[in-house]
Amino acid sequence: MKPKTIGIVGGAGPFAGARLFEQILINSNRQYGCYRDVDYPQVLVISFPFSDMLSTQKDDDLLRKELRGCLNLLRQQGAAVLAIACNTLHNFLDANENFEDLIQLPSVLENEFRSEEIPLVLCTSTSRLYKLHRNFFMCNYPTPAIQAQVDAIIDRILQGAENLSIVKDLLKVIEEVTASTIVLGCTELSLFMKELAVSTKRIVDPLEILARKLLEKSFADRGEKCF
């Protein structure tokens, strides 16, 4: 039995969607033994140029319409397991719709932490304003001053700034805050997960966990590996 088709909403930003796709391929090989072309699940990716969602001028209704259109297009193309490669976009899901086929990125952390472990979420100001991650697990957000630094780092990533300077400034923020567990609550930050492994703190990347969850659902009806 073939694995279920996976659909990814990307484009916010484009490299985050590509990163999730890459993680799906890597985990397909390592966890499910996929090595022939025919072994891998079909993956559909929409890299959509979403309207501004990071400023005070954002149009919530327009973003909901754009996101709804992307999800429905993936469904029409046969995707049975969906994901959005952007935390901030989850703020614009239509509450009146059924999302049984969607694995929401922040939700993959629901059982990730010990009861006494309250992580600090580094995310966009939009997600911080809407308290997105608190819908799924207990967490804290940065002070306004730290949030301003995080926003600036995310903006530099989107602009294609030099990687070493981004990693340096991001590590500085992580080491300066008091929290011992840090969640990369923006998929732009997830792009630097490997470089952040040198931190003395626990760094959690939801995008990596999401890739595993997508494959679990995609391969749910298969009882054997490819080798």
GISUL-V981343 format. One record per backbone hydrogen bond with DSSP energy under -0.5 kcal/mol. NH is the residue of the N-H (numbers start at 1). CO is the residue of the C=O. If there is no record, write none. Layout:
# GISUL-V981343
NH_CO / NH_CO
This chain:
# GISUL-V981343
4_218 / 6_42 / 7_81 / 8_44 / 9_83 / 10_8 / 10_46 / 11_13 / 12_13 / 14_11 / 16_13 / 17_13 / 18_14 / 19_15 / 20_16 / 21_17 / 22_18 / 23_19 / 24_20 / 25_21 / 26_22 / 27_23 / 28_24 / 29_25 / 30_26 / 31_27 / 32_27 / 32_28 / 33_29 / 34_28 / 39_36 / 40_36 / 40_37 / 44_6 / 46_8 / 47_45 / 48_10 / 48_46 / 50_48 / 58_55 / 59_52 / 60_58 / 63_59 / 64_60 / 65_61 / 66_62 / 67_63 / 68_64 / 69_65 / 70_66 / 71_67 / 72_68 / 73_69 / 74_70 / 75_71 / 76_72 / 77_73 / 78_75 / 79_74 / 80_5 / 81_5 / 82_101 / 83_7 / 85_9 / 85_83 / 86_84 / 90_87 / 91_88 / 92_89 / 93_90 / 95_93 / 97_94 / 99_97 / 102_99 / 103_82 / 103_101 / 104_102 / 107_104 / 108_104 / 108_105 / 109_106 / 110_107 / 112_109 / 117_114 / 118_116 / 119_117 / 119_138 / 120_181 / 121_119 / 121_140 / 122_120 / 122_183 / 123_121 / 128_124 / 129_125 / 130_126 / 131_127 / 132_127 / 134_131 / 135_132 / 136_133 / 137_133 / 140_119 / 142_121 / 147_143 / 148_144 / 149_145 / 150_146 / 151_147 / 152_148 / 153_149 / 154_150 / 155_151 / 156_152 / 157_153 / 158_154 / 159_155 / 160_156 / 160_157 / 161_156 / 166_162 / 167_163 / 168_164 / 169_165 / 170_166 / 171_167 / 172_168 / 173_169 / 174_170 / 175_171 / 176_172 / 177_173 / 182_202 / 183_120 / 184_182 / 184_204 / 185_122 / 185_183 / 189_186 / 190_186 / 191_187 / 191_188 / 192_189 / 193_190 / 196_192 / 197_194 / 198_195 / 199_196 / 202_180 / 203_201 / 204_182 / 204_202 / 205_203 / 206_204 / 208_205 / 209_205 / 210_206 / 211_207 / 212_208 / 213_209 / 214_210 / 215_211 / 216_212 / 217_213 / 218_214 / 219_215 / 220_217 / 222_219 / 226_32
